[in-house]
Amino acid sequence: MKLPAFSYASPTSLEEAVALLATGDGEAMPIAGGQSLMPVLAFRLASPSLLVDLRRIPDLDRIRIAEDGLHLGALVRWRDIEDDSRLASEFPLLAAAIEHVAHYQIRNRGTVGGSLAHADPAAEMPGIAVACDARISVVGSSGSRTIDAVDFFLGPLTTVLAPDELIVDVHLPPWPSDRRWGFQEFSRRRGDFAMAGVALFYDEQAGCAANAHIGIIGTNDRPQRLSAAEAVLNGRVVDGETIGLVAASASDDVEMHGDMHASAAYRRALVGTLVERALGHAAAIDPAERE
Ligand code: FAD
């Protein structure tokens, strides 16, 4: 379908962009990579009167590793993350997850801020943000605020953002170099959105798991943390028995929906399998050893 008619603005500062959105009276929308918004317009799921292109705003495309962790500007593209070799070694869970986003052409344009604002429940970046306790900084006409990722997503394609608020930065806390982690997802074809996906990590204290974080995508209306499964993992030696217990708890604990792609029962079983594989990767246990 042809796109609806809209005006177009290409501001060169955040202030100008926010002012344009504020005067749009809810009828203006930001556009970054356009990889989700263009299909939304083509399907007439939105008909904004004005598109505010963010790409000429300086400094929003920066990747910064600082003492307080990792800062990703809203305009950082999937390709920028892939191409930054520091991230593969210093934030390996993020780098591993982004490999699963869509196809090369989409990764060349799609952005971190666009993905978080679009809030697809099966998207990798929202899942990483929730799993890693990320904080999302936004700017609007009434000032700036920082929102915990876990409070940011309200449901499919719905967030706490006001119409005149822009995501500017996503902050992930520091990542210890000896942290154990795993990312697994399943989709019908490579590059498709995940039917289910798991991002997890834990630290080790006296040979046992501590500070366990387990995030899930694709199973419900927004990314989730599995606190019951995290509690099972914390304090245990990560061996085959623990992996089985955590996977069973994750499968029981997860909030689940079924759709045209897979039933709720199938997805529940899938989550157990993905958690088992991700934890096996984290603990560097060969699957054959767990038999
Ligand atoms: P846009 O399309 O420009 O915008 C998306 C939404 O975010 C719009 O509502 C826009 O108004 C808003 N927005 C954009 N930037 C900001 C900002 N800074 N502040 C506030 N609001 C903002 N994604 C995945 O995660 N995994 C996949 O497997 C995957 N597969 C895909 C397959 C296909 C065929 C396609 C077309 C897309 C796929 N995507 C997937 C989506 C892709 O990653 C998008 O690039 C991403 O979701 C949106 O980023 P964008 O920069 O293109 O945002």
py3Dmol code that shows the C-alpha trace and the ligand (Angstrom):
import py3Dmol

protein = """\
ATOM      1  CA  MET A   1       0.000   0.000   0.000  1.00  0.00           C
ATOM      2  CA  LYS A   2       1.217   3.552  -0.659  1.00  0.00           C
ATOM      3  CA  LEU A   3       2.314   5.560   2.363  1.00  0.00           C
ATOM      4  CA  PRO A   4      -0.120   8.164   3.704  1.00  0.00           C
ATOM      5  CA  ALA A   5       0.776  11.793   2.931  1.00  0.00           C
ATOM      6  CA  PHE A   6       2.957  13.531   5.532  1.00  0.00           C
ATOM      7  CA  SER A   7       5.222  16.559   5.894  1.00  0.00           C
ATOM      8  CA  TYR A   8       8.911  16.026   6.594  1.00  0.00           C
ATOM      9  CA  ALA A   9      11.400  17.878   8.805  1.00  0.00           C
ATOM     10  CA  SER A  10      15.078  17.233   9.301  1.00  0.00           C
ATOM     11  CA  PRO A  11      16.184  19.161  12.411  1.00  0.00           C
ATOM     12  CA  THR A  12      19.834  19.543  13.367  1.00  0.00           C
ATOM     13  CA  SER A  13      19.417  19.735  17.143  1.00  0.00           C
ATOM     14  CA  LEU A  14      17.547  17.847  19.834  1.00  0.00           C
ATOM     15  CA  GLU A  15      15.789  21.032  20.959  1.00  0.00           C
ATOM     16  CA  GLU A  16      14.473  21.634  17.443  1.00  0.00           C
ATOM     17  CA  ALA A  17      13.319  18.015  17.109  1.00  0.00           C
ATOM     18  CA  VAL A  18      11.485  18.099  20.443  1.00  0.00           C
ATOM     19  CA  ALA A  19       9.860  21.442  19.551  1.00  0.00           C
ATOM     20  CA  LEU A  20       8.636  20.016  16.239  1.00  0.00           C
ATOM     21  CA  LEU A  21       7.187  16.968  18.000  1.00  0.00           C
ATOM     22  CA  ALA A  22       5.561  19.127  20.695  1.00  0.00           C
ATOM     23  CA  THR A  23       3.867  21.423  18.187  1.00  0.00           C
ATOM     24  CA  GLY A  24       2.671  18.379  16.212  1.00  0.00           C
ATOM     25  CA  ASP A  25      -0.019  17.835  18.876  1.00  0.00           C
ATOM     26  CA  GLY A  26       0.428  14.040  18.833  1.00  0.00           C
ATOM     27  CA  GLU A  27       0.329  13.972  15.024  1.00  0.00           C
ATOM     28  CA  ALA A  28       4.120  14.159  14.561  1.00  0.00           C
ATOM     29  CA  MET A  29       6.418  11.126  14.831  1.00  0.00           C
ATOM     30  CA  PRO A  30      10.194  10.749  14.916  1.00  0.00           C
ATOM     31  CA  ILE A  31      11.875   8.582  12.309  1.00  0.00           C
ATOM     32  CA  ALA A  32      15.353   7.064  12.682  1.00  0.00           C
ATOM     33  CA  GLY A  33      16.253   4.078  10.446  1.00  0.00           C
ATOM     34  CA  GLY A  34      12.691   3.747   9.158  1.00  0.00           C
ATOM     35  CA  GLN A  35      12.892  -0.058   9.218  1.00  0.00           C
ATOM     36  CA  SER A  36       9.852  -0.446  11.463  1.00  0.00           C
ATOM     37  CA  LEU A  37       8.082   2.857  10.871  1.00  0.00           C
ATOM     38  CA  MET A  38       7.898   2.515   7.075  1.00  0.00           C
ATOM     39  CA  PRO A  39       6.023  -0.820   7.264  1.00  0.00           C
ATOM     40  CA  VAL A  40       3.769   0.694   9.966  1.00  0.00           C
ATOM     41  CA  LEU A  41       2.909   3.579   7.605  1.00  0.00           C
ATOM     42  CA  ALA A  42       2.475   1.254   4.637  1.00  0.00           C
ATOM     43  CA  PHE A  43      -0.023  -0.844   6.624  1.00  0.00           C
ATOM     44  CA  ARG A  44      -1.713   2.396   7.751  1.00  0.00           C
ATOM     45  CA  LEU A  45      -1.226   1.472  11.404  1.00  0.00           C
ATOM     46  CA  ALA A  46      -0.184   5.117  11.870  1.00  0.00           C
ATOM     47  CA  SER A  47      -0.833   8.231   9.782  1.00  0.00           C
ATOM     48  CA  PRO A  48       1.346  11.025  11.182  1.00  0.00           C
ATOM     49  CA  SER A  49       1.011  14.467   9.640  1.00  0.00           C
ATOM     50  CA  LEU A  50       4.741  15.152  10.174  1.00  0.00           C
ATOM     51  CA  LEU A  51       7.837  12.921  10.263  1.00  0.00           C
ATOM     52  CA  VAL A  52      10.763  14.343  12.230  1.00  0.00           C
ATOM     53  CA  ASP A  53      13.959  12.755  10.916  1.00  0.00           C
ATOM     54  CA  LEU A  54      16.524  12.379  13.707  1.00  0.00           C
ATOM     55  CA  ARG A  55      19.527  11.497  11.600  1.00  0.00           C
ATOM     56  CA  ARG A  56      21.079  14.986  11.325  1.00  0.00           C
ATOM     57  CA  ILE A  57      21.130  15.473  15.102  1.00  0.00           C
ATOM     58  CA  PRO A  58      24.789  15.251  16.152  1.00  0.00           C
ATOM     59  CA  ASP A  59      26.243  12.869  18.754  1.00  0.00           C
ATOM     60  CA  LEU A  60      23.279  10.496  18.963  1.00  0.00           C
ATOM     61  CA  ASP A  61      25.238   7.845  17.056  1.00  0.00           C
ATOM     62  CA  ARG A  62      27.994   7.477  19.668  1.00  0.00           C
ATOM     63  CA  ILE A  63      29.051   4.263  21.395  1.00  0.00           C
ATOM     64  CA  ARG A  64      30.818   5.154  24.630  1.00  0.00           C
ATOM     65  CA  ILE A  65      32.413   2.749  27.109  1.00  0.00           C
ATOM     66  CA  ALA A  66      32.950   4.548  30.406  1.00  0.00           C
ATOM     67  CA  GLU A  67      33.563   3.664  34.059  1.00  0.00           C
ATOM     68  CA  ASP A  68      29.829   3.529  34.659  1.00  0.00           C
ATOM     69  CA  GLY A  69      29.287   1.076  31.797  1.00  0.00           C
ATOM     70  CA  LEU A  70      28.193   1.268  28.165  1.00  0.00           C
ATOM     71  CA  HIS A  71      26.295   4.181  26.604  1.00  0.00           C
ATOM     72  CA  LEU A  72      24.601   3.630  23.254  1.00  0.00           C
ATOM     73  CA  GLY A  73      23.245   6.744  21.557  1.00  0.00           C
ATOM     74  CA  ALA A  74      19.750   6.384  20.127  1.00  0.00           C
ATOM     75  CA  LEU A  75      21.039   6.508  16.533  1.00  0.00           C
ATOM     76  CA  VAL A  76      23.585   3.708  16.981  1.00  0.00           C
ATOM     77  CA  ARG A  77      22.761   1.144  14.286  1.00  0.00           C
ATOM     78  CA  TRP A  78      22.938  -2.650  14.604  1.00  0.00           C
ATOM     79  CA  ARG A  79      25.819  -2.511  12.133  1.00  0.00           C
ATOM     80  CA  ASP A  80      27.752  -0.077  14.365  1.00  0.00           C
ATOM     81  CA  ILE A  81      27.462  -2.556  17.235  1.00  0.00           C
ATOM     82  CA  GLU A  82      28.586  -5.424  15.000  1.00  0.00           C
ATOM     83  CA  ASP A  83      31.540  -3.425  13.674  1.00  0.00           C
ATOM     84  CA  ASP A  84      32.794  -2.309  17.101  1.00  0.00           C
ATOM     85  CA  SER A  85      35.231  -5.014  18.194  1.00  0.00           C
ATOM     86  CA  ARG A  86      35.320  -3.634  21.772  1.00  0.00           C
ATOM     87  CA  LEU A  87      31.711  -4.674  22.268  1.00  0.00           C
ATOM     88  CA  ALA A  88      32.320  -8.304  21.301  1.00  0.00           C
ATOM     89  CA  SER A  89      34.885  -8.592  24.099  1.00  0.00           C
ATOM     90  CA  GLU A  90      33.542  -6.103  26.668  1.00  0.00           C
ATOM     91  CA  PHE A  91      29.750  -6.570  26.253  1.00  0.00           C
ATOM     92  CA  PRO A  92      29.549 -10.019  24.661  1.00  0.00           C
ATOM     93  CA  LEU A  93      25.886 -10.698  25.522  1.00  0.00           C
ATOM     94  CA  LEU A  94      24.809  -7.557  23.636  1.00  0.00           C
ATOM     95  CA  ALA A  95      27.017  -8.402  20.643  1.00  0.00           C
ATOM     96  CA  ALA A  96      25.727 -11.991  20.521  1.00  0.00           C
ATOM     97  CA  ALA A  97      22.092 -10.872  20.622  1.00  0.00           C
ATOM     98  CA  ILE A  98      22.455  -8.243  17.894  1.00  0.00           C
ATOM     99  CA  GLU A  99      23.780 -10.886  15.477  1.00  0.00           C
ATOM    100  CA  HIS A 100      20.213 -12.225  15.428  1.00  0.00           C
ATOM    101  CA  VAL A 101      18.539  -8.957  14.408  1.00  0.00           C
ATOM    102  CA  ALA A 102      16.961  -9.165  10.956  1.00  0.00           C
ATOM    103  CA  HIS A 103      19.103  -9.126   7.786  1.00  0.00           C
ATOM    104  CA  TYR A 104      22.178  -7.141   6.782  1.00  0.00           C
ATOM    105  CA  GLN A 105      20.255  -4.435   4.914  1.00  0.00           C
ATOM    106  CA  ILE A 106      18.000  -3.813   7.921  1.00  0.00           C
ATOM    107  CA  ARG A 107      20.931  -3.923  10.350  1.00  0.00           C
ATOM    108  CA  ASN A 108      22.589  -1.251   8.205  1.00  0.00           C
ATOM    109  CA  ARG A 109      19.816   1.255   9.001  1.00  0.00           C
ATOM    110  CA  GLY A 110      17.919   0.084  12.079  1.00  0.00           C
ATOM    111  CA  THR A 111      18.805   1.831  15.330  1.00  0.00           C
ATOM    112  CA  VAL A 112      18.861   1.092  19.057  1.00  0.00           C
ATOM    113  CA  GLY A 113      16.473   3.971  19.873  1.00  0.00           C
ATOM    114  CA  GLY A 114      14.053   2.982  17.107  1.00  0.00           C
ATOM    115  CA  SER A 115      13.922  -0.592  18.343  1.00  0.00           C
ATOM    116  CA  LEU A 116      13.273   0.404  21.963  1.00  0.00           C
ATOM    117  CA  ALA A 117      10.590   2.907  20.958  1.00  0.00           C
ATOM    118  CA  HIS A 118       8.963   0.431  18.557  1.00  0.00           C
ATOM    119  CA  ALA A 119       8.766  -2.120  21.429  1.00  0.00           C
ATOM    120  CA  ASP A 120       8.281  -5.302  19.469  1.00  0.00           C
ATOM    121  CA  PRO A 121       7.958  -8.035  22.142  1.00  0.00           C
ATOM    122  CA  ALA A 122      10.228 -10.345  20.112  1.00  0.00           C
ATOM    123  CA  ALA A 123      12.984  -7.790  19.419  1.00  0.00           C
ATOM    124  CA  GLU A 124      16.446  -8.478  20.785  1.00  0.00           C
ATOM    125  CA  MET A 125      17.444  -4.994  22.052  1.00  0.00           C
ATOM    126  CA  PRO A 126      14.452  -4.550  24.401  1.00  0.00           C
ATOM    127  CA  GLY A 127      15.214  -8.039  25.769  1.00  0.00           C
ATOM    128  CA  ILE A 128      18.863  -7.167  26.366  1.00  0.00           C
ATOM    129  CA  ALA A 129      17.839  -3.897  27.999  1.00  0.00           C
ATOM    130  CA  VAL A 130      15.509  -5.686  30.431  1.00  0.00           C
ATOM    131  CA  ALA A 131      17.931  -8.563  31.099  1.00  0.00           C
ATOM    132  CA  CYS A 132      20.842  -6.182  31.781  1.00  0.00           C
ATOM    133  CA  ASP A 133      19.050  -3.593  33.979  1.00  0.00           C
ATOM    134  CA  ALA A 134      19.543  -0.928  31.309  1.00  0.00           C
ATOM    135  CA  ARG A 135      18.378   2.651  31.862  1.00  0.00           C
ATOM    136  CA  ILE A 136      16.877   4.646  29.029  1.00  0.00           C
ATOM    137  CA  SER A 137      17.370   8.425  28.934  1.00  0.00           C
ATOM    138  CA  VAL A 138      14.755  10.514  27.160  1.00  0.00           C
ATOM    139  CA  VAL A 139      14.274  14.210  26.429  1.00  0.00           C
ATOM    140  CA  GLY A 140      10.947  15.973  25.890  1.00  0.00           C
ATOM    141  CA  SER A 141       9.430  19.426  26.060  1.00  0.00           C
ATOM    142  CA  SER A 142       8.995  19.116  29.834  1.00  0.00           C
ATOM    143  CA  GLY A 143      12.634  18.128  30.411  1.00  0.00           C
ATOM    144  CA  SER A 144      14.658  14.931  30.598  1.00  0.00           C
ATOM    145  CA  ARG A 145      14.189  11.723  32.588  1.00  0.00           C
ATOM    146  CA  THR A 146      15.743   8.289  32.879  1.00  0.00           C
ATOM    147  CA  ILE A 147      13.583   5.180  32.920  1.00  0.00           C
ATOM    148  CA  ASP A 148      14.498   1.635  34.012  1.00  0.00           C
ATOM    149  CA  ALA A 149      14.109  -0.655  30.999  1.00  0.00           C
ATOM    150  CA  VAL A 150      11.871  -2.968  33.017  1.00  0.00           C
ATOM    151  CA  ASP A 151       9.360  -0.095  33.418  1.00  0.00           C
ATOM    152  CA  PHE A 152       9.690   1.220  29.865  1.00  0.00           C
ATOM    153  CA  PHE A 153       7.638  -1.336  27.898  1.00  0.00           C
ATOM    154  CA  LEU A 154       3.877  -1.397  28.427  1.00  0.00           C
ATOM    155  CA  GLY A 155       2.862  -3.889  25.738  1.00  0.00           C
ATOM    156  CA  PRO A 156       3.239  -4.594  22.016  1.00  0.00           C
ATOM    157  CA  LEU A 157       4.394  -1.391  20.260  1.00  0.00           C
ATOM    158  CA  THR A 158       3.610   0.587  23.429  1.00  0.00           C
ATOM    159  CA  THR A 159       6.000   2.323  25.833  1.00  0.00           C
ATOM    160  CA  VAL A 160       5.889   5.020  28.489  1.00  0.00           C
ATOM    161  CA  LEU A 161       7.228   7.616  25.989  1.00  0.00           C
ATOM    162  CA  ALA A 162       5.122  10.763  25.582  1.00  0.00           C
ATOM    163  CA  PRO A 163       4.521  11.851  21.953  1.00  0.00           C
ATOM    164  CA  ASP A 164       7.107  14.641  22.256  1.00  0.00           C
ATOM    165  CA  GLU A 165       9.766  12.538  24.028  1.00  0.00           C
ATOM    166  CA  LEU A 166      12.866  11.216  22.292  1.00  0.00           C
ATOM    167  CA  ILE A 167      15.172   8.452  23.435  1.00  0.00           C
ATOM    168  CA  VAL A 168      18.707   9.825  23.501  1.00  0.00           C
ATOM    169  CA  ASP A 169      20.801   7.242  25.353  1.00  0.00           C
ATOM    170  CA  VAL A 170      20.704   3.675  26.641  1.00  0.00           C
ATOM    171  CA  HIS A 171      22.992   2.823  29.527  1.00  0.00           C
ATOM    172  CA  LEU A 172      24.090  -0.720  30.372  1.00  0.00           C
ATOM    173  CA  PRO A 173      25.913  -1.186  33.699  1.00  0.00           C
ATOM    174  CA  PRO A 174      29.569  -2.313  33.726  1.00  0.00           C
ATOM    175  CA  TRP A 175      30.191  -5.896  32.638  1.00  0.00           C
ATOM    176  CA  PRO A 176      32.829  -7.854  34.631  1.00  0.00           C
ATOM    177  CA  SER A 177      35.209  -9.673  32.297  1.00  0.00           C
ATOM    178  CA  ASP A 178      34.678 -13.043  34.037  1.00  0.00           C
ATOM    179  CA  ARG A 179      30.874 -12.868  33.914  1.00  0.00           C
ATOM    180  CA  ARG A 180      29.133 -16.012  32.586  1.00  0.00           C
ATOM    181  CA  TRP A 181      26.520 -15.431  29.872  1.00  0.00           C
ATOM    182  CA  GLY A 182      24.450 -17.077  27.156  1.00  0.00           C
ATOM    183  CA  PHE A 183      22.073 -15.951  24.393  1.00  0.00           C
ATOM    184  CA  GLN A 184      19.784 -18.300  22.493  1.00  0.00           C
ATOM    185  CA  GLU A 185      16.789 -17.731  20.273  1.00  0.00           C
ATOM    186  CA  PHE A 186      14.675 -19.716  17.883  1.00  0.00           C
ATOM    187  CA  SER A 187      13.023 -18.377  14.729  1.00  0.00           C
ATOM    188  CA  ARG A 188      11.697 -20.200  11.709  1.00  0.00           C
ATOM    189  CA  ARG A 189      14.204 -18.593   9.323  1.00  0.00           C
ATOM    190  CA  ARG A 190      17.427 -16.752  10.076  1.00  0.00           C
ATOM    191  CA  GLY A 191      16.672 -13.027  10.439  1.00  0.00           C
ATOM    192  CA  ASP A 192      13.016 -13.522  11.369  1.00  0.00           C
ATOM    193  CA  PHE A 193      11.746 -12.221  14.685  1.00  0.00           C
ATOM    194  CA  ALA A 194      12.263 -14.781  17.469  1.00  0.00           C
ATOM    195  CA  MET A 195       9.514 -17.205  18.423  1.00  0.00           C
ATOM    196  CA  ALA A 196      11.263 -17.117  21.775  1.00  0.00           C
ATOM    197  CA  GLY A 197      14.676 -15.957  22.944  1.00  0.00           C
ATOM    198  CA  VAL A 198      16.699 -16.012  26.161  1.00  0.00           C
ATOM    199  CA  ALA A 199      19.418 -13.619  27.354  1.00  0.00           C
ATOM    200  CA  LEU A 200      21.025 -14.585  30.656  1.00  0.00           C
ATOM    201  CA  PHE A 201      24.089 -14.042  32.792  1.00  0.00           C
ATOM    202  CA  TYR A 202      25.407 -14.690  36.280  1.00  0.00           C
ATOM    203  CA  ASP A 203      28.561 -13.987  38.258  1.00  0.00           C
ATOM    204  CA  GLU A 204      30.442 -16.582  40.289  1.00  0.00           C
ATOM    205  CA  GLN A 205      31.026 -16.374  44.030  1.00  0.00           C
ATOM    206  CA  ALA A 206      32.850 -19.213  45.773  1.00  0.00           C
ATOM    207  CA  GLY A 207      32.074 -21.511  42.846  1.00  0.00           C
ATOM    208  CA  CYS A 208      28.331 -20.762  42.879  1.00  0.00           C
ATOM    209  CA  ALA A 209      26.114 -18.593  40.677  1.00  0.00           C
ATOM    210  CA  ALA A 210      25.241 -15.135  42.005  1.00  0.00           C
ATOM    211  CA  ASN A 211      23.493 -12.064  40.593  1.00  0.00           C
ATOM    212  CA  ALA A 212      21.561 -14.201  38.074  1.00  0.00           C
ATOM    213  CA  HIS A 213      19.637 -12.297  35.395  1.00  0.00           C
ATOM    214  CA  ILE A 214      17.367 -14.171  32.975  1.00  0.00           C
ATOM    215  CA  GLY A 215      15.434 -12.235  30.316  1.00  0.00           C
ATOM    216  CA  ILE A 216      12.969 -13.655  27.786  1.00  0.00           C
ATOM    217  CA  ILE A 217      11.629 -12.279  24.487  1.00  0.00           C
ATOM    218  CA  GLY A 218       8.904 -13.362  22.107  1.00  0.00           C
ATOM    219  CA  THR A 219       6.636 -15.127  24.569  1.00  0.00           C
ATOM    220  CA  ASN A 220       4.366 -12.383  25.855  1.00  0.00           C
ATOM    221  CA  ASP A 221       3.417  -8.758  25.227  1.00  0.00           C
ATOM    222  CA  ARG A 222       6.818  -7.389  26.341  1.00  0.00           C
ATOM    223  CA  PRO A 223      10.272  -8.638  27.402  1.00  0.00           C
ATOM    224  CA  GLN A 224      10.211 -10.309  30.822  1.00  0.00           C
ATOM    225  CA  ARG A 225      12.603 -11.192  33.641  1.00  0.00           C
ATOM    226  CA  LEU A 226      12.194 -14.666  35.139  1.00  0.00           C
ATOM    227  CA  SER A 227      12.721 -13.949  38.819  1.00  0.00           C
ATOM    228  CA  ALA A 228      11.751 -17.447  40.054  1.00  0.00           C
ATOM    229  CA  ALA A 229      14.283 -19.095  37.732  1.00  0.00           C
ATOM    230  CA  GLU A 230      16.907 -16.510  38.764  1.00  0.00           C
ATOM    231  CA  ALA A 231      16.287 -17.457  42.419  1.00  0.00           C
ATOM    232  CA  VAL A 232      16.744 -21.150  41.598  1.00  0.00           C
ATOM    233  CA  LEU A 233      20.090 -20.391  39.910  1.00  0.00           C
ATOM    234  CA  ASN A 234      21.509 -18.088  42.599  1.00  0.00           C
ATOM    235  CA  GLY A 235      23.666 -19.884  45.174  1.00  0.00           C
ATOM    236  CA  ARG A 236      24.013 -23.130  43.224  1.00  0.00           C
ATOM    237  CA  VAL A 237      26.967 -24.755  41.493  1.00  0.00           C
ATOM    238  CA  VAL A 238      26.070 -24.608  37.796  1.00  0.00           C
ATOM    239  CA  ASP A 239      26.132 -28.262  36.780  1.00  0.00           C
ATOM    240  CA  GLY A 240      23.775 -30.426  34.752  1.00  0.00           C
ATOM    241  CA  GLU A 241      21.325 -30.778  37.645  1.00  0.00           C
ATOM    242  CA  THR A 242      21.128 -27.020  38.232  1.00  0.00           C
ATOM    243  CA  ILE A 243      20.654 -26.362  34.528  1.00  0.00           C
ATOM    244  CA  GLY A 244      17.725 -28.799  34.459  1.00  0.00           C
ATOM    245  CA  LEU A 245      16.127 -27.180  37.526  1.00  0.00           C
ATOM    246  CA  VAL A 246      16.496 -23.632  36.182  1.00  0.00           C
ATOM    247  CA  ALA A 247      15.162 -24.624  32.746  1.00  0.00           C
ATOM    248  CA  ALA A 248      12.107 -26.291  34.352  1.00  0.00           C
ATOM    249  CA  SER A 249      11.469 -23.250  36.521  1.00  0.00           C
ATOM    250  CA  ALA A 250      11.801 -20.902  33.515  1.00  0.00           C
ATOM    251  CA  SER A 251       9.351 -22.979  31.538  1.00  0.00           C
ATOM    252  CA  ASP A 252       6.831 -22.895  34.434  1.00  0.00           C
ATOM    253  CA  ASP A 253       7.435 -19.249  35.354  1.00  0.00           C
ATOM    254  CA  VAL A 254       7.236 -17.588  31.944  1.00  0.00           C
ATOM    255  CA  GLU A 255       4.111 -15.608  31.033  1.00  0.00           C
ATOM    256  CA  MET A 256       3.046 -17.038  27.730  1.00  0.00           C
ATOM    257  CA  HIS A 257       0.826 -16.431  24.750  1.00  0.00           C
ATOM    258  CA  GLY A 258       0.199 -18.476  21.634  1.00  0.00           C
ATOM    259  CA  ASP A 259      -0.275 -17.052  18.133  1.00  0.00           C
ATOM    260  CA  MET A 260      -0.348 -18.153  14.486  1.00  0.00           C
ATOM    261  CA  HIS A 261       3.348 -19.090  14.668  1.00  0.00           C
ATOM    262  CA  ALA A 262       3.343 -21.335  17.758  1.00  0.00           C
ATOM    263  CA  SER A 263       1.044 -22.458  20.561  1.00  0.00           C
ATOM    264  CA  ALA A 264       1.630 -21.370  24.152  1.00  0.00           C
ATOM    265  CA  ALA A 265       2.547 -24.971  25.076  1.00  0.00           C
ATOM    266  CA  TYR A 266       5.157 -25.133  22.312  1.00  0.00           C
ATOM    267  CA  ARG A 267       6.670 -21.805  23.356  1.00  0.00           C
ATOM    268  CA  ARG A 268       6.761 -22.904  27.013  1.00  0.00           C
ATOM    269  CA  ALA A 269       8.739 -26.018  26.090  1.00  0.00           C
ATOM    270  CA  LEU A 270      10.957 -23.898  23.808  1.00  0.00           C
ATOM    271  CA  VAL A 271      11.819 -21.525  26.654  1.00  0.00           C
ATOM    272  CA  GLY A 272      12.991 -24.486  28.773  1.00  0.00           C
ATOM    273  CA  THR A 273      15.213 -25.731  25.953  1.00  0.00           C
ATOM    274  CA  LEU A 274      16.645 -22.271  25.216  1.00  0.00           C
ATOM    275  CA  VAL A 275      17.417 -21.629  28.899  1.00  0.00           C
ATOM    276  CA  GLU A 276      19.121 -25.025  29.096  1.00  0.00           C
ATOM    277  CA  ARG A 277      21.290 -24.219  26.059  1.00  0.00           C
ATOM    278  CA  ALA A 278      22.080 -20.665  27.183  1.00  0.00           C
ATOM    279  CA  LEU A 279      23.099 -21.840  30.671  1.00  0.00           C
ATOM    280  CA  GLY A 280      25.151 -24.654  29.155  1.00  0.00           C
ATOM    281  CA  HIS A 281      26.976 -22.031  27.086  1.00  0.00           C
ATOM    282  CA  ALA A 282      27.432 -19.817  30.151  1.00  0.00           C
ATOM    283  CA  ALA A 283      28.895 -22.652  32.207  1.00  0.00           C
ATOM    284  CA  ALA A 284      30.834 -23.992  29.200  1.00  0.00           C
ATOM    285  CA  ILE A 285      29.252 -27.403  29.729  1.00  0.00           C
ATOM    286  CA  ASP A 286      29.117 -29.645  26.687  1.00  0.00           C
ATOM    287  CA  PRO A 287      25.449 -30.719  26.174  1.00  0.00           C
ATOM    288  CA  ALA A 288      26.622 -34.347  25.939  1.00  0.00           C
ATOM    289  CA  GLU A 289      28.027 -34.121  29.498  1.00  0.00           C
ATOM    290  CA  ARG A 290      24.578 -33.276  30.868  1.00  0.00           C
ATOM    291  CA  GLU A 291      23.002 -36.508  29.612  1.00  0.00           C
TER     292      GLU A 291
END
"""
ligand_1 = """\
53
FAD
P 12.132 3.570 12.919
O 11.490 2.588 11.998
O 12.670 4.817 12.329
O 11.156 3.936 14.096
C 10.464 2.940 14.831
C 9.606 3.618 15.889
O 10.423 4.241 16.866
C 8.710 4.724 15.345
O 7.528 4.728 16.105
C 9.504 6.003 15.605
O 8.653 7.119 15.728
C 10.178 5.662 16.915
N 11.508 6.231 17.140
C 12.621 6.076 16.390
N 13.681 6.631 17.009
C 13.223 7.160 18.175
C 13.854 7.855 19.261
N 15.169 8.115 19.300
N 13.067 8.245 20.294
C 11.740 7.982 20.304
N 11.103 7.319 19.315
C 11.840 6.915 18.263
N 14.187 -6.091 14.840
C 14.651 -6.939 15.752
O 14.955 -6.535 16.877
N 14.813 -8.287 15.455
C 14.508 -8.806 14.246
O 14.686 -10.003 14.021
C 13.998 -7.920 13.262
N 13.626 -8.374 12.049
C 13.141 -7.491 11.126
C 12.778 -7.972 9.866
C 12.285 -7.102 8.919
C 11.905 -7.637 7.559
C 12.170 -5.698 9.213
C 11.659 -4.729 8.180
C 12.530 -5.207 10.459
C 13.012 -6.100 11.425
N 13.373 -5.650 12.685
C 13.853 -6.545 13.607
C 13.193 -4.241 13.082
C 14.490 -3.447 12.952
O 15.437 -3.861 13.915
C 14.212 -1.948 13.132
O 15.299 -1.318 12.604
C 14.007 -1.431 14.532
O 12.992 -2.096 15.213
C 13.565 0.041 14.509
O 14.651 0.847 14.315
P 14.595 2.035 13.284
O 15.773 2.894 13.561
O 14.458 1.484 11.917
O 13.276 2.813 13.760
"""
view = py3Dmol.view(width=600, height=400)
view.addModel(protein, "pdb")
view.setStyle({"model": 0}, {"cartoon": {"style": "trace"}})
view.addModel(ligand_1, "xyz")
view.setStyle({"model": 1}, {"stick": {}})
view.zoomTo()
view.show()
